[in-house]
Amino acid sequence: MTTPLILKTASVGPWPMNSYALICSDTGQSVLIDPGADPDKLAAMLVDSTPVAILLTHAHTDHIGALPQMRDQLNVPVFIHPADSHMGVMADEWFADGDTFTLGLHTLQIIHTPGHTHGMVTLMLPDHRAVVGDTIFQGGPGKTWSPHYFKVTMETMRNIVFTWPDDTRCYPGHGPAFRLGDERPAFEAFVQRGQYEGLFGDVSWT
């Protein structure tokens, strides 16, 4: 039986945002997720592991501020969804919805969760932990910049995110991790009210 992936978090940058490292303790292989800032903090999460890739949930500046330094330091490929390619990230490999990524003895599922950006992805671990980027936070979805983007977000919530089991543990790009089932009642009440036509920006379920 394999040991669950080690998930480390570093709060970086002035906002701040959450960067993550995943490590397979059986093989020592690791990936860095969303290198937002503070390269020394990011490198510390990877100590005593062998990095094999940098994975980006999306291409907003606060999530990629330290990407040039970490790319040079680690000398590993950078992965991102092509729908965010217009935002200036030089990727080596492209994610597609339904792809898998092998990390040591484990397989990550790549789930396209658009709304906050067109190319937003969630990285689903085998044990129902999910690195969701800015897809969803405790209390509401990621910020959107037009009613169209918010409509896309709501489709993502209904058709993808809230089809996951209640015990899915979500690790967002900002703020604390949370259990998806704890968000479900507020989300369902928000949908039931049905008063979100034309909404965008920072929206909360309540």
Secondary structure, DSSP 8 states (H G I E B T S, - for coil): -----EEEEEEETTTTEEEEEEE-TTT-EEEEE---S-HHHHHHHTTTSEEEEEE-S---HHHHTTHHHHHHHH---EEE-GGGGGG----SEE--TT-EEEETTEEEEEEE--SSSTT-EEEE-TTSEEEEETSEETTEE--BSSHHHHHHHHHHHHHTGGGS-TT-EEEESSS--EEHHHHHHHHHHHHHH---TT--BS----
